Amino acid sequence: MSAIRMGLIGTGRHGVRYANHLLSGDVPGAKLAAVSRRDHEAGHAQASDWGVAYHTDIQSMATDAGIDALLIVSGAAHHPEGVCAALACNKPVLVEKPLAVDLAGCDVILQAAERSDAPVMVAQTTRYEGPMLGLFHSLDQIGVIRQVNFLLRSEDRTHGDDGLFQRRLDDGGAVLDSGVHYFDLLPRLVGPIEKVWCDRLFIRETPIDDGYTAILVSRSGARVVISMGRWGNSRNEVIEVAGDDGLLLLSRTPSSLAIVKGREKIEVPFPDVPGTLIPTLLDFERVCRGETKPPITLADGRAAVLLAQACCQSDGHWLSVKDGEINPID
């Protein structure tokens, strides 16, 4: 069985992780064949170090007969261009979250997908984390879910050592970069979300939000509360899922999972996953071979961006997100 030859678009901080896994043989059925990035000097150097081809633009990467599939790990503003170029050449695509910076970008991608036979998978990698897999496996033990609480404090990654905002580090902000992880999980936890309220914080007076508080209400009436902030220069991430018959408590830093019944707290085992990119790439390889359909679809990616965009537009007002559209609630 020949290896799937993958072209990687975007070899910055996160793209390098993809490259390292492919170069290290962590995905036996795939290999890194070429790379491309906007910083051509750095990109050429990386390609030389890794012994792969370098492309100066997305189009030449997509049309390269030596590339079987594309990995889009560039900034989200460039995702539509990369995905559409791959689909025009009928090449499978794995695109990092968020699918795009807004619904307009998502819909450009969906329209391109309708004209192509190639599959597209969205890399919402939190789904692959061991504690998260354990949490979803344990949901039937806590009955009907009534509320989900997310608490995240993280390091700021968008400012240099001088404390100034670095445009090259712009990741879209707390809602778009971090929030889409949570938004992607919600349909599996509480079903479709119908209402969104959000208040974003801009403490560093930069173009992107540093934190936010959001309330989301599902069709079933379950309430989701998210509190996220990029301060404290530390990482703390906790998820609480409350059902009629108990609670599930998940920590991502350090990883742990427990169920609470009455006054008793019991540790819950979960799979030992060697990082999330390896299982993501393994699934994508199977998608490329036609062995399975994308486990995380374009519709999933758009649904997460829908909630992110609603949070950005809310400005302290309730919005409806029924039927995939954002509308004010009178």
N, C-alpha and C positions, 0 to 999 in steps of 0.2 A: 504494500500500500504506500503510494507516494505521499510525501508530506504536503499539506496545504501551504502554499507560498503566500505569506501575508505581507502586505504593504502597510506601514504605520505612518499615519499623518498626524504629526504633533509629537515631538520628543522632548518636551519640557519635563517638569518635575514628575508629573503623573505618567506621561508617555514613556519615560525611561523605565518605569516599573513593568510596563507591558513588554518592552524590548528585553529586559533582563530575564523575564520568565521564558520568553521564546528562545533566547540565546542559551539559556541554561538547560534546555531540554525538559522543562517542567510540563510542556505540552507535546508529548512525543509525536503526535500526528500533524504538527504544524511547525513552521520555521519562519524566521524573519528574513525577508528577501530584499526589502527596500524601505527607505524612510524619506520623509519630507517634513520641513518646518519652515516657518517664515524667516527665522534667523539662519540665513544660508551658510554663513561661516561656521556657526556651531553645528549645523546639520551636516555639512560636508565632513567635519571632524568626527562626528559620531559615526557616520556611515563608514568612514575609513577605519575607525577603531573596531567596529563591529564586523567589518568585512562584507558589507551589503551595498546595494546600489543606492544612489541618492537622486531624488527628483526635485527640481526647483519649483514645481507647481503641481496642484492637485490633478489637473487634467492629464498630464503626462504620466502620473502615477496610475490613474484609473485605466488608461489605454495601454499600459505596459503588458505585453503578452506573457511576461514572466511573473505576473502577479495574479493570484487566484482569488484573493479576497482582501478587503480593506478594513483597517482599524482606524476609526476617526477619534483621535484623542486631542484634537486642537481645542481652542477656545470655542465655547458654545455658539458664539456669533458666526463662526465659520462652519458649523455642522451642516446646514442645508447645502452649501456648496459642495462639500466633500461627499455627503451621502448621495446627492443627485448625480454627481459625476460617476460614482460607482454604479448606481442603478442604471444609468444610461448605457453602461457597458455590460449590464447584466452580471455584475459581480456582487457576491454576498458582502454585507456590511455589518460590522459591530460598531455602534456609535456610543460614546460615553454619555452619561447623564450630565446635565439635562439635555433632552433631545434637541432643544433649541432655546433661545432666550425668551421666546414668546410664542403665542399660538399661531401667529402668522407664519413664523419659520417652521413650526411643526406641520402646518397644513401644506406648505410647499413640499416638504418631504413626503407626506402622505400622498399627495397628488403624483409625485414622481414614482412612488412605489406602485401605484395603480397601473402605470405604463410599463412596468418591468416585471420580469419573472423572478428576479433575484430576491432572496430573503434579507430582512433587516432585523437585527437584534439590538436592543438597548441595554447598555451595561449599568443597570441599577444594582450595583454590587452588594449593597447591604443585605439583599435577600439571601446571599450565600454565606453570611456569617454564622458560625456555629451556634452561638446563643440565640440568634434569630430563628434558625431552623428548629432549635429546641422549643422556643416559645410557640411557634406555629403548631408544632406537634402536640403541645400541651393545652391548646385553647379549649378543647372539649372537656377539660377538667374544671373549668370555672364558670360554665353556664353562659347565659346570654350576656354579651358584653355591653356595659352601660357607659363606661368612660375609659379613655386612654390619656395618660399624661406623659409628655416628653419633656425632659429637662436636659439641656446641653450648654455647657460652658467650654469654650475652646480658645486656643491661641489665635491671635490675629496673624494672618499670613499675607496681608496686602500692603504692609508698610515696610520700608527698609530699616536698617539699623539706626538711621538718622531720624526715624519717626515719621517720615514723609510718605505719602501715598505713592505707590509705584504702579503706573498704568499697566506695565507688563505683568503685574501680579493680580490684576483685576479678575476675580473669579465669579463675578456676578453678584456677590454679596451673600449675606447669611440666608436669605430666603431662597435664592435661586441655587446657590451652591450646596448648602447644607440641608435646606428645607425639602428639596426634592427627594432626598433619601426617605424622609418620614412620609411625605405625601404619597410616595409609591407604595408604602406598606398599608395605607389606610383601607383600601378596598378589601384586602384580605382580613383586616381586623374588624371593621365595622360596616362594611358595605359601601355603597355609593355615598359620596358627600354631596349635600344639597345647599348648605349655607356656610359662608366664610366671613369672619371678622378678624381684622389684623391691625396692629399698631407697630410700625417699624421705628427703630432707633438709629440715629445718625450721630453718634457721640464724637466721632473724629472729624466731622464736617467734610466728608469725602463723598464722591458720587454714589458709593455703594453703602447699603445698610450694614450696620455692625451687629444688629440684633433685632429681635421681634418677639411679640407675644401674639399668638393667634388662637382663635376658637373656631372649631369646625364642627358642624352638626350633620350627622348622617341621616339618610332616609328613615332608618329605624329609630332615630331619636338619640342615638349614642352621641356623646359629646367628647371631642378631642381638644386638649389644651396643650399648646406648645410654647415653651419659654426657652429662647435661644439667645446667647450673647457671646460675642468674641471679646472677652475680657477675663482677667484673672491670670493670664499667661500660663494657663493650666488646662487640662482636659478632664471633664467630668460629664458622663452621659448616662442617663437613667431613663428607663421606660417602665411605666406601671400600667398594667391592663387589669381593669376591675370588672368582674362579672358577678352574676347573682350568687354564685357558689364559691367564690374565692378570688384571689389576686395573683397575678404573675408579675414578678419583679425582675427586670433585666438590667444589668450594668454592662456597658461596653468597655469601661476603663476602670479597673481590670474586668475581664469577662467573667460574668457569673449569671446564674438564673435560679430563681427560687419560686416556689408556690406557697401562698399563705392561705391556710384554712383555719378560721377562727383565730386563735392566738398562737397557732403553731406555724413555724416557717421551715420548709423543707427544701433542701438544695435539689435542683433538677439537673440531671446529666444532659449534655448536648454534644453534638459531633465536634471532633477536633479537626477544624478546617485550616489548612496551611495557607492562610490569606484568602482573599476573595477573588483575586484576579485569575488564579489558576483554575478554579471551577468555572468561572465565567468564560475563559478561553477554551476550556475543554468542551463546554456546551456549544460554543460558537463553532468549534471544529466539526462537531457532529451536525450542526446546522448546515455548514458548508458542504458536507458529504451527502446531504439529503436524508440523514438518518432520523432527524427529528425536526419539528417546527421550532421557530424561535420561542424560548420559554418566557421571554420578556419582549412584548410586541411594541410596534409603533403606537398602537392605541394606549398601551400602558404608559409609554413615554409622554404622550400628549396629555393624558389624564393628570400626570404629576405636574407638568408645566401649567396646566389649567389652574390648579390650586395655587401654584407659585404666583402666577400672574394675578389671580384674584386677591392674594395677600398684598401684592404690591399696589393694587388699585384701591384696596379697601379704605385706607386712611381713616380708620376708626368707624367705618360704616359697614353694615351688613350687606353682603352681596349674595345673590343666587348663582349657583354653578350647575343648575339642572341642565340636562341634555347637552352637556359639553360647551355651554356658553355662559358668559358672565353678564349678569344683569343686576341693576339696583333693586333693592327690596323697599317698597313704599311703606 
